[in-house]
Amino acid sequence: MLSFETVPSFRAVLPSSSRSSSSSSSSFSFCGGASRLRRHHHQNDTITRRRKNHRVRVKASSSSSEEEEEQEEGEEGEERDDPSLEKEFEERRKQSNRDSAVDWISTWKTNQNDPEFLAKQDIERQERRDKILETARSFEYVFVHDFISGSKPNDAFAHMFLKDELGKLQIDVFAPDLSGVESISEGVEVLAKAIEERQTERNGGREKRPLRLIGTSVGALCCVLYASKCDKETFEGTNSNANGSEVDKLFLLGPCFNVEKCLFNYRATFNVTFTDSFIEDAKKIDKFPFVTCPTYIVSGADDTISSLEDAVHWTRQASTLLRATNEGDEDTKKMNTSSAKANKGREAGERRLLEVSGVGHRVESALPHALPRFKEFFNLPNV
């Protein structure tokens, strides 16, 4: 199920679980004491029920002998006199009363003025941050630029921005050069070859990291197609590099789903011409590729190249089609394999959508404002 959340300058389409988790974490300091009390009350009720269960016994039938009834009454008396049960009940009752809450607040205030306690907290916080950072550095971050105009990776604002931000965490961003490719399919092949060479460079290929792909426009589509290709090969058991080249997550800026329509919009908006081979290849490209990894999309509300409706449609498929359905061949003919029977048995990954207004197709310019979402999605610590 998808829900809509409105925030300044953005509208996000997020799973309700993501929103609930973020809201609970932001209200931790407010709800901490209350949750403790609720927990104690629950435990108190549990103890009370246990006592009642000890006291209440099933009465003997009319045919039971008086001797059996007297034996049961004796057992009940022994259970009522159980000192450990009474002690546990008293402890729970003390923890649930107002004095316990006052004591907890008093202890918390005292700790806030205790330099030794605060220093210990700082050490624990730093250890948690170091552990998160160590995990974040275990992935290969790959940026795929929009190559339709013949631009290079360093021409993309998103690449330079992410290179700077991730560089603060000592994380490298690998950006293969796809300029000069003559089709989208060739772009995916060049991307796959560049990733393989990059992985091989690490200690002779012994250290192959899972991938986190970030792409803009047609480059974002190449990321999806590459991830879909890896998923299919792994599913069919033909991927020899399944353990080293698996895609962990995708972050897409203005992805060109339904690419044939996007090329038409490119030509109408920017007066860009494409070769016949480029267009013919685009007609064969899956309009809405199926992927199993989590994906975050940033799409422009006023994007005239890649429509917001296509991004919403692809995002919602993860909710309405939690698993690829076994539908007819009509979907395959329409180049929409997200719901084709070829994917039966594979589960779609979580998908999120952030809508940005006033930037058109250049949604990468909104990346600085979406940086907190980017870090949260990849679980990156703040500098």
KOLZA-649695 format. One record per residue: y, x, z of N, C-alpha, C in turn. Coordinates in pm, whole numbers, padded with zeros to 5 digits, always signed. Example, Ala and Ser with C-alpha at 12.3 -4.5 7.8 and 13.67 -1.06 7.14 Angstrom:
-00569+01319+00780-00450+01230+00780-00330+01320+00780
-00225+01285+00708-00106+01367+00714+00003+01290+00787
! end
This chain:
-00118+00084+00000+00000+00000+00000+00123+00088+00000
+00226+00052-00077+00347+00128-00085+00460+00051-00020
+00554+00122+00040+00670+00058+00100+00794+00130+00056
+00906+00060+00059+01031+00117+00014+01120+00147+00134
+01182+00264+00132+01271+00304+00240+01403+00346+00179
+01513+00294+00229+01644+00327+00176+01714+00427+00267
+01759+00537+00210+01834+00638+00282+01954+00676+00197
+02059+00740+00255+02177+00775+00175+02141+00856+00052
+02182+00809-00065+02166+00876-00195+02023+00876-00246
+01928+00831-00166+01788+00834-00208+01723+00700-00178
+01620+00667-00253+01528+00561-00215+01389+00615-00234
+01309+00614-00131+01177+00677-00137+01069+00573-00139
+00969+00596-00219+00847+00516-00220+00741+00598-00150
+00711+00559-00028+00623+00639+00054+00512+00554+00113
+00395+00613+00137+00292+00541+00210+00340+00509+00349
+00306+00392+00401+00354+00352+00532+00310+00448+00640
+00195+00515+00620+00148+00610+00721+00243+00726+00737
+00305+00772+00623+00397+00885+00630+00520+00847+00710
+00569+00721+00687+00688+00679+00757+00661+00664+00905
+00544+00606+00938+00513+00586+01079+00499+00717+01152
+00439+00817+01085+00421+00947+01151+00555+01013+01176
+00648+01003+01077+00777+01068+01095+00858+00999+01203
+00849+00863+01210+00926+00792+01311+00873+00819+01450
+00742+00831+01464+00687+00859+01596+00725+00996+01644
+00730+01094+01554+00765+01230+01595+00912+01238+01633
+00999+01163+01563+01141+01171+01593+01173+01105+01724
+01090+01012+01773+01117+00943+01898+01029+00995+02011
+00983+01118+01996+00890+01173+02096+00955+01182+02232
+01077+01237+02237+01141+01258+02366+01172+01125+02433
+01197+01018+02354+01229+00889+02411+01105+00817+02461
+00996+00833+02386+00875+00757+02415+00775+00833+02501
+00806+00960+02532+00707+01040+02603+00665+00980+02736
+00765+00950+02824+00734+00894+02955+00670+00759+02945
+00723+00676+02853+00670+00540+02838+00525+00543+02794
+00492+00634+02702+00354+00640+02655+00261+00684+02767
+00310+00774+02855+00230+00815+02969+00200+00696+03059
+00305+00613+03086+00286+00497+03171+00189+00397+03108
+00205+00375+02976+00114+00283+02908-00030+00334+02918
-00046+00465+02903-00178+00522+02911-00237+00505+03051
-00154+00527+03154-00202+00512+03291-00237+00366+03321
-00154+00272+03272-00185+00131+03293-00318+00095+03227
-00341+00151+03109-00467+00125+03040-00585+00180+03122
-00566+00302+03172-00672+00362+03254-00692+00283+03383
-00581+00232+03440-00589+00152+03562-00669+00026+03537
-00640-00040+03425-00715-00160+03390-00863-00128+03370
-00890-00011+03313-01030+00029+03291-01102+00045+03424
-01036+00111+03519-01096+00128+03652-01120-00007+03717
-01019-00097+03704-01032-00230+03765-01151-00304+03706
-01166-00296+03573-01279-00362+03510-01411-00302+03558
-01411-00169+03575-01533-00105+03624-01571-00156+03762
-01469-00173+03848-01497-00223+03983-01553-00364+03977
-01490-00446+03889-01539-00583+03877-01681-00588+03824
-01707-00497+03728-01842-00494+03672-01945-00454+03777
-01900-00366+03869-01990-00328+03977-02016-00446+04071
-01913-00528+04092-01925-00637+04190-01995-00759+04132
-01969-00783+04004-02024-00905+03943-02164-00875+03890
-02257-00949+03929-02395-00935+03885-02443-01068+03830
-02534-01059+03740-02592-01182+03686-02678-01249+03792
-02647-01374+03819-02720-01445+03923-02865-01468+03879
-02948-01465+03977-03090-01488+03949-03111-01633+03909
-03212-01655+03831-03244-01792+03789-03294-01872+03909
-03305-02001+03887-03347-02089+03997-03485-02053+04049
-03563-01987+03963-03699-01951+04003-03707-01816+04072
-03590-01744+04084-03591-01612+04149-03617-01629+04297
-03679-01531+04352-03711-01537+04494-03591-01494+04577
-03584-01534+04701-03476-01495+04791-03477-01345+04814
-03593-01284+04807-03603-01140+04828-03529-01063+04719
-03539-01108+04594-03469-01044+04483-03318-01058+04498
-03272-01178+04544-03128-01200+04562-03073-01109+04670
-03146-01093+04781-03101-01007+04889-03093-00861+04843
-03188-00820+04756-03187-00683+04703-03063-00660+04616
-03027-00759+04534-02908-00746+04450-02782-00738+04534
-02773-00821+04639-02656-00817+04726-02642-00681+04793
-02755-00621+04827-02750-00488+04887-02698-00383+04790
-02739-00394+04664-02690-00301+04563-02540-00317+04542
-02493-00443+04542-02350-00466+04525-02270-00405+04639
-02323-00416+04761-02253-00359+04875-02244-00208+04865
-02350-00142+04819-02348+00002+04802-02245+00045+04699
-02233-00031+04588-02138+00005+04482-01995-00016+04529
-01971-00121+04611-01836-00142+04663-01795-00030+04756
-01892+00029+04822-01862+00136+04917-01864+00274+04854
-01874+00282+04722-01878+00411+04653-01744+00482+04672
-01738+00594+04748-01609+00661+04777-01547+00724+04653
-01628+00775+04562-01572+00840+04443-01499+00740+04355
-01554+00619+04343-01488+00516+04263-01357+00472+04327
-01357+00455+04457-01234+00418+04527-01129+00528+04516
-01171+00652+04525-01077+00764+04515-01015+00770+04376
-01098+00752+04273-01047+00754+04137-00949+00639+04114
-00981+00522+04168-00892+00408+04152-00757+00434+04218
-00757+00492+04336-00632+00521+04406-00549+00623+04330
-00614+00724+04272-00541+00824+04195-00476+00762+04072
-00548+00676+04003-00491+00610+03886-00375+00520+03924
-00387+00452+04036-00279+00363+04081-00154+00442+04116
-00171+00558+04177-00056+00642+04208+00013+00693+04082
-00068+00728+03983-00012+00779+03858+00064+00671+03781
+00030+00544+03807+00089+00435+03731+00215+00377+03795
+00244+00414+03919+00358+00350+03985+00488+00421+03952
+00598+00367+03998+00731+00418+03964+00752+00559+04018
+00698+00587+04136+00717+00719+04193+00661+00827+04101
+00551+00797+04036+00493+00895+03944+00588+00924+03828
+00651+00819+03772+00746+00839+03662+00866+00919+03709
+00915+00889+03828+01030+00962+03883+00994+01109+03903
+00873+01133+03954+00829+01271+03975+00820+01345+03842
+00771+01276+03738+00758+01340+03607+00895+01378+03552
+00993+01288+03565+01128+01316+03517+01191+01430+03596
+01168+01429+03727+01222+01536+03811+01162+01671+03774
+01032+01673+03747+00967+01798+03706+01022+01846+03572
+01044+01753+03480+01098+01789+03349+01237+01849+03362
+01322+01790+03445+01457+01845+03465+01452+01983+03529
+01361+01999+03623+01348+02130+03689+01305+02237+03589
+01212+02202+03502+01163+02297+03403+01272+02337+03304
+01364+02245+03274+01471+02277+03181+01568+02381+03235
+01568+02398+03365+01654+02499+03430+01575+02621+03476
+01450+02627+03435+01363+02739+03475+01353+02837+03359
+01417+02955+03369+01414+03053+03258+01273+03094+03220
+01185+03108+03317+01049+03150+03288+00976+03043+03207
+00994+02917+03245+00931+02807+03172+00986+02798+03030
+01119+02811+03015+01180+02804+02883+01135+02920+02794
+01122+03039+02854+01074+03154+02777+00931+03133+02728
+00849+03073+02814+00712+03043+02775+00709+02942+02661
+00798+02843+02668+00806+02743+02561+00847+02807+02429
+00944+02900+02436+00988+02969+02314+00875+03050+02251
+00796+03116+02334+00683+03193+02283+00582+03102+02215
+00551+02988+02279+00455+02894+02220+00509+02837+02090
+00639+02808+02086+00700+02754+01965+00695+02856+01851
+00719+02983+01884+00714+03088+01783+00572+03109+01732
+00475+03098+01821+00335+03112+01780+00295+03000+01685
+00341+02877+01714+00311+02765+01624+00376+02785+01489
+00502+02833+01489+00572+02857+01363+00503+02967+01282
+00461+03073+01349+00392+03182+01278+00261+03134+01217
+00192+03045+01287+00066+02994+01234+00091+02907+01111
+00196+02823+01116+00231+02740+01001+00271+02827+00883
+00349+02931+00910+00395+03020+00805+00279+03097+00742
+00184+03139+00825+00068+03210+00773-00012+03120+00678
-00025+02993+00714-00096+02899+00627-00019+02878+00497
+00114+02865+00507+00196+02841+00388+00188+02959+00291
+00177+03079+00342+00171+03198+00257+00035+03219+00192
-00062+03138+00231-00196+03154+00173-00211+03083+00039
-00103+03017-00008-00106+02946-00136-00028+03023-00242
-00060+02994-00367+00014+03049-00481+00111+02942-00529
+00241+02972-00524+00344+02878-00566+00382+02909-00711
+00365+02810-00798+00388+02829-00942+00494+02730-00988
+00599+02782-01051+00704+02696-01107+00689+02692-01259
+00691+02570-01316+00676+02551-01460+00804+02485-01511
+00876+02555-01598+01007+02509-01644+00995+02414-01762
+01105+02348-01795+01113+02262-01913+01134+02351-02035
+01036+02356-02123+01040+02452-02234+01078+02388-02368
+01114+02260-02368+01144+02194-02496+01264+02256-02565
+01366+02289-02488+01488+02344-02547+01477+02494-02574
+01362+02553-02546+01345+02696-02566+01398+02780-02452
+01432+02715-02339+01484+02788-02225+01375+02867-02155
+01417+02963-02075+01325+03048-01999+01329+03008-01852
+01233+03055-01773+01227+03016-01632+01355+03044-01555
+01418+03160-01579+01539+03194-01505+01659+03109-01545
+01644+03031-01653+01752+02939-01691+01748+02810-01609
+01640+02787-01538+01623+02664-01461+01683+02679-01322
+01770+02586-01286+01831+02589-01153+01725+02577-01044
+01626+02490-01066+01524+02468-00964+01448+02597-00933
+01420+02676-01036+01348+02801-01014+01429+02897-00929
+01555+02916-00963+01639+03008-00888+01660+02961-00745
+01677+02830-00728+01698+02775-00594+01574+02793-00507
+01457+02758-00562+01334+02770-00484+01297+02917-00460
+01328+03000-00557+01303+03144-00540+01382+03197-00422
+01503+03148-00406+01588+03192-00294+01540+03132-00162
+01510+03001-00161+01470+02934-00036+01335+02983+00012
+01236+02991-00077+01104+03038-00036+01104+03188-00007
+01198+03258-00071+01211+03400-00041+01249+03426+00103
+01321+03331+00163+01357+03346+00305+01234+03343+00394
+01127+03283+00344+01001+03277+00418+00903+03383+00368
+00953+03475+00284+00871+03581+00225+00756+03521+00144
+00788+03416+00068+00694+03351-00022+00743+03371-00164
+00658+03427-00250+00693+03450-00390+00670+03324-00473
+00755+03306-00574+00739+03196-00669+00705+03256-00804
+00589+03224-00855+00544+03273-00984+00588+03174-01092
+00660+03223-01194+00714+03136-01299+00674+03190-01435
+00566+03146-01492+00525+03193-01626+00623+03145-01732
+00637+03223-01836+00731+03192-01945+00658+03112-02052
+00699+02985-02067+00638+02897-02167+00729+02875-02287
+00838+02948-02293+00928+02932-02408+00858+02982-02534
+00876+02910-02642+00813+02949-02767+00684+02879-02797
+00629+02803-02702+00506+02730-02731+00536+02619-02831
+00440+02585-02912+00463+02491-03021+00405+02353-02996
+00348+02332-02878+00297+02201-02841+00276+02196-02690
+00263+02076-02638+00239+02060-02495+00100+02111-02458
+00003+02086-02544-00132+02137-02519-00133+02289-02512
-00056+02352-02600-00047+02498-02596+00022+02542-02468
+00120+02464-02423+00187+02496-02298+00090+02497-02181
-00002+02400-02177-00102+02395-02070-00195+02515-02079
-00232+02554-02200-00319+02670-02219-00251+02798-02175
-00123+02814-02211-00049+02933-02169-00035+02936-02018
-00011+02819-01957-00002+02811-01812-00133+02851-01747
-00244+02800-01798-00375+02832-01740-00405+02982-01751
-00371+03041-01866-00396+03183-01885-00309+03267-01792
-00182+03226-01776-00092+03301-01687-00138+03294-01543
-00187+03177-01501-00236+03163-01364-00360+03248-01343
-00448+03249-01440-00571+03329-01430-00537+03477-01419
-00441+03524-01499-00400+03664-01492-00336+03696-01358
-00257+03603-01309-00192+03622-01179-00297+03632-01068
-00397+03547-01074-00501+03549-00971-00584+03678-00980
-00605+03725-01101-00683+03847-01121-00610+03969-01068
-00477+03967-01074-00397+04080-01026-00415+04104-00877
-00454+04002-00803-00465+04015-00658-00598+04081-00623
-00594+04207-00590-00713+04281-00548-00829+04264-00645
-00797+04275-00773-00902+04265-00873-00967+04129-00882
-00892+04024-00844-00946+03888-00853-01024+03845-00731
-01032+03931-00629-01108+03895-00509-01032+03797-00421
-00898+03795-00435-00816+03704-00355-00754+03598-00446
-00824+03489-00465-00774+03380-00547-00725+03268-00456
-00599+03236-00468-00539+03139-00378-00535+03000-00441
-00545+02895-00359-00523+02761-00411-00377+02746-00457
-00353+02657-00551-00224+02649-00619-00138+02535-00568
-00010+02561-00564+00091+02457-00541+00187+02463-00660
+00179+02361-00745+00253+02361-00870+00381+02280-00858
+00490+02338-00909+00622+02273-00909+00673+02276-01052
+00711+02162-01106+00753+02158-01245+00868+02063-01270
+00941+02086-01379+01051+01999-01419+01024+01946-01559
+01054+01817-01578+01049+01753-01709+00912+01771-01775
+00909+01830-01897+00783+01852-01966+00699+01953-01892
+00762+02047-01823+00688+02142-01739+00614+02072-01627
+00675+01965-01573+00608+01886-01468+00485+01818-01525
+00495+01768-01650+00379+01707-01714+00267+01809-01733
+00304+01932-01770+00203+02039-01784+00132+02064-01652
+00205+02056-01541+00144+02072-01408+00038+01965-01385
+00073+01840-01419-00020+01729-01399-00143+01746-01490
-00119+01784-01614-00229+01801-01709-00321+01915-01665
-00262+02023-01615-00343+02136-01567-00428+02093-01447
-00365+02022-01351-00439+01975-01234-00549+01878-01274
-00519+01790-01370-00620+01696-01417-00737+01769-01484
-00705+01873-01559-00809+01953-01624-00898+02022-01521
-00837+02080-01418-00915+02146-01312-01002+02044-01239
-00944+01924-01212-01022+01820-01144-01144+01780-01225
-01124+01760-01354-01233+01716-01439-01343+01821-01449
-01302+01949-01464-01400+02056-01474-01478+02072-01344
-01407+02057-01232-01475+02066-01103-01571+01949-01084
-01527+01829-01124-01610+01710-01111-01735+01720-01196
-01720+01778-01315-01834+01791-01405-01915+01918-01380
-01864+02004-01290-01937+02126-01258-01927+02235-01361
-01820+02230-01446-01805+02331-01551-01693+02429-01522
-01628+02416-01405-01517+02504-01371-01569+02626-01297
-01573+02739-01364-01625+02862-01302-01529+02915-01196
-01401+02871-01201-01302+02919-01104-01261+02808-01008
-01353+02716-00982-01319+02599-00900-01271+02639-00761
-01332+02743-00704-01294+02783-00569-01162+02859-00566
-01124+02921-00678-01003+03002-00676-00884+02939-00744
-00904+02840-00831-00793+02783-00905-00774+02635-00877
-00820+02588-00764-00800+02448-00732-00653+02424-00698
-00603+02306-00734-00463+02270-00711-00453+02197-00577
-00371+02249-00489-00355+02189-00356-00260+02070-00362
-00139+02090-00419-00040+01984-00426+00049+02003-00549
+00113+01892-00589+00208+01893-00701+00343+01843-00652
+00450+01909-00698+00587+01862-00672+00656+01853-00807
+00688+01731-00851+00733+01707-00987+00878+01656-00990
+00960+01720-01073+01100+01682-01089+01119+01619-01227
+01139+01487-01231+01157+01418-01359+01042+01436-01454
+00917+01411-01412+00802+01434-01501+00803+01341-01622
+00763+01392-01737+00764+01315-01862+00630+01245-01884
+00602+01142-01803+00487+01059-01832+00517+00980-01960
+00411+00937-02028+00429+00868-02155+00515+00955-02247
+00467+01076-02271+00549+01182-02329+00598+01150-02470
+00521+01074-02548+00566+01041-02683+00698+00964-02679
+00709+00872-02585+00834+00798-02568+00945+00889-02520
+00911+00986-02433+01012+01080-02383+01069+01165-02496
+00983+01207-02590+01030+01287-02703+01126+01206-02790
+01096+01080-02808+01187+00993-02884+01322+00984-02813
+01319+00971-02680+01444+00965-02604+01520+01097-02610
+01447+01208-02607+01509+01340-02623+01585+01348-02755
+01519+01306-02860+01579+01315-02993+01702+01225-03003
+01696+01106-02944+01808+01013-02950+01925+01057-02862
+01895+01121-02749+02001+01158-02654+02065+01292-02687
+01983+01392-02718+02034+01528-02737+02027+01575-02883
+01985+01488-02971+01975+01522-03114+01883+01643-03134
+01773+01644-03058+01675+01751-03068+01567+01710-03168
+01529+01800-03253+01424+01772-03351+01294+01843-03311
+01182+01781-03342+01052+01836-03310+00969+01846-03438
+00883+01944-03441+00794+01959-03557+00691+01846-03558
+00635+01822-03673+00533+01717-03685+00412+01749-03598
+00376+01877-03592+00260+01916-03511+00286+01891-03363
+00411+01914-03319+00446+01890-03179+00432+01740-03148
+00481+01655-03236+00474+01510-03214+00330+01461-03220
+00253+01510-03316+00113+01469-03327+00034+01508-03202
+00064+01625-03149-00003+01667-03026+00037+01576-02910
+00165+01538-02904+00213+01450-02796+00142+01315-02799
+00109+01268-02918+00039+01140-02929-00101+01145-02869
-00158+01263-02861-00293+01279-02807-00293+01304-02656
-00174+01328-02602-00164+01360-02459-00182+01233-02377
-00258+01244-02270-00277+01131-02179-00142+01086-02123
-00114+00957-02133+00015+00905-02086+00028+00916-01935
-00078+00885-01863-00075+00888-01717-00201+00959-01668
-00199+01092-01663-00319+01168-01625-00365+01136-01483
-00494+01150-01462-00554+01123-01331-00569+01254-01255
-00517+01259-01133-00530+01378-01048-00576+01335-00909
-00642+01424-00841-00693+01395-00707-00611+01461-00596
-00515+01546-00632-00438+01617-00529-00313+01536-00493
-00259+01552-00371-00135+01484-00332-00019+01527-00422
+00071+01432-00451+00182+01458-00543+00310+01395-00491
+00419+01470-00505+00553+01419-00469+00639+01423-00596
+00700+01308-00629+00782+01297-00749+00927+01271-00710
+01019+01342-00774+01162+01313-00764+01205+01264-00902
+01252+01139-00909+01285+01078-01038+01426+01021-01033
+01497+01029-01146+01633+00978-01154+01636+00829-01184
+01718+00756-01109+01730+00612-01132+01793+00584-01267
+01879+00673-01314+01949+00653-01442+01900+00754-01547
+01773+00796-01533+01715+00892-01627+01688+00822-01760
+01751+00872-01867+01732+00812-01999+01622+00880-02080
+01562+00987-02024+01454+01058-02094+01318+01012-02044
+01290+01040-01921+01165+00993-01858+01201+00881-01762
+01158+00762-01794+01203+00644-01719+01146+00640-01578
+01225+00584-01489+01182+00566-01351+01061+00472-01344
+01057+00374-01434+00946+00278-01433+00811+00348-01453
+00807+00449-01541+00682+00521-01563+00642+00600-01439
+00740+00659-01370+00710+00734-01248+00660+00640-01138
+00722+00521-01128+00679+00422-01029+00537+00374-01062
+00511+00352-01191+00378+00305-01232+00271+00407-01194
+00295+00535-01224+00196+00638-01192+00178+00653-01041
+00289+00640-00967+00281+00651-00821+00201+00537-00762
+00223+00417-00811+00155+00300-00756+00006+00299-00789
-00032+00370-00892-00174+00374-00925-00258+00432-00812
-00199+00521-00733-00272+00578-00619-00296+00474-00511
-00214+00368-00510-00229+00263-00410-00314+00149-00462
-00285+00102-00583-00360-00010-00639-00496+00032-00690
-00510+00160-00728-00638+00214-00774-00676+00331-00685
-00712+00300-00561-00749+00406-00469-00863+00489-00525
-00945+00423-00600-01048+00495-00676-01040+00449-00821
-01063+00539-00913-01057+00502-01053-01160+00392-01080
-01115+00286-01146-01202+00171-01167-01288+00188-01290
-01391+00109-01296-01483+00115-01409-01442+00008-01511
-01326+00026-01573-01278-00070-01671-01328-00031-01809
-01294-00112-01908-01345-00092-02042-01282+00025-02114
-01317+00038-02241-01269+00149-02322-01125+00130-02367
-01066+00013-02340-00931-00014-02387-00831+00083-02325
-00851+00118-02196-00761+00212-02130-00769+00350-02194
-00888+00390-02233-00904+00520-02297-00832+00522-02431
-00839+00412-02504-00770+00404-02632-00619+00411-02614
-00570+00358-02501-00427+00360-02474-00384+00491-02409
-00474+00586-02397-00445+00717-02334-00398+00701-02190
-00464+00613-02117-00432+00593-01976-00560+00612-01897
-00597+00736-01873-00726+00764-01808-00719+00752-01657
-00603+00715-01601-00596+00697-01456-00687+00585-01412
-00710+00486-01498-00797+00376-01461-00919+00367-01552
-00943+00469-01634-01056+00464-01727-01186+00488-01653
-01294+00441-01711-01423+00453-01645-01471+00597-01639
-01406+00687-01714-01446+00828-01710-01422+00888-01572
-01332+00827-01491-01300+00880-01359-01371+00806-01247
-01469+00726-01281-01540+00651-01178-01598+00745-01073
-01573+00713-00946-01626+00794-00837-01530+00898-00785
-01415+00918-00852-01317+01016-00805-01202+00943-00738
-01156+00997-00629-01051+00932-00550-00914+00991-00584
-00817+00904-00610-00681+00949-00640-00614+01002-00514
-00534+01108-00530-00463+01165-00417-00340+01084-00381
-00286+01109-00262-00164+01041-00217-00047+01076-00310
+00036+00978-00340+00152+01001-00426+00277+00941-00362
+00385+01018-00366+00513+00973-00311+00620+00983-00419
+00718+00897-00409+00825+00893-00508+00960+00887-00440
+01050+00977-00480+01187+00978-00430+01280+00950-00547
+01357+00843-00537+01449+00804-00643+01589+00859-00614
+01647+00925-00713+01780+00987-00697+01875+00923-00797
+01995+00891-00755+02093+00827-00842+02201+00926-00885
+02253+00905-01007+02370+00979-01054+02344+01115-01113
+02218+01150-01139+02188+01283-01195+02117+01275-01330
+02082+01155-01374+02014+01143-01502+01879+01214-01502
+01853+01286-01612+01725+01357-01623+01726+01491-01550
+01842+01540-01514+01852+01670-01445+01838+01649-01294
+01724+01598-01255+01701+01569-01114+01686+01698-01033
+01663+01810-01100+01651+01936-01026+01781+01971-00955
+01894+01916-01002+02021+01942-00935+02027+01876-00798
+01939+01777-00773+01933+01711-00642+01836+01780-00547
+01774+01888-00592+01675+01956-00510+01730+02006-00376
+01856+02058-00369+01906+02098-00237+01909+01984-00137
+01939+01861-00184+01941+01747-00094+01799+01702-00059
+01705+01727-00149+01566+01688-00124+01486+01800-00059
+01550+01911-00024+01479+02025+00034+01402+01990+00161
+01458+01908+00253+01378+01871+00371+01249+01799+00334
+01254+01714+00228+01132+01647+00183+01035+01748+00124
+01087+01845+00051+01005+01950-00009+00932+02028+00100
+01003+02068+00205+00942+02146+00313+00842+02062+00391
+00874+01936+00412+00781+01850+00484+00652+01829+00406
+00666+01812+00275+00549+01789+00189+00457+01909+00187
+00515+02030+00180+00435+02152+00179+00413+02210+00319
+00464+02141+00421+00450+02187+00560+00503+02329+00577
+00630+02346+00538+00696+02476+00549+00788+02476+00670
+00793+02583+00747+00883+02587+00862+01027+02611+00817
+01122+02570+00902+01262+02598+00876+01293+02743+00908
+01391+02796+00840+01428+02938+00859+01498+02951+00994
! end
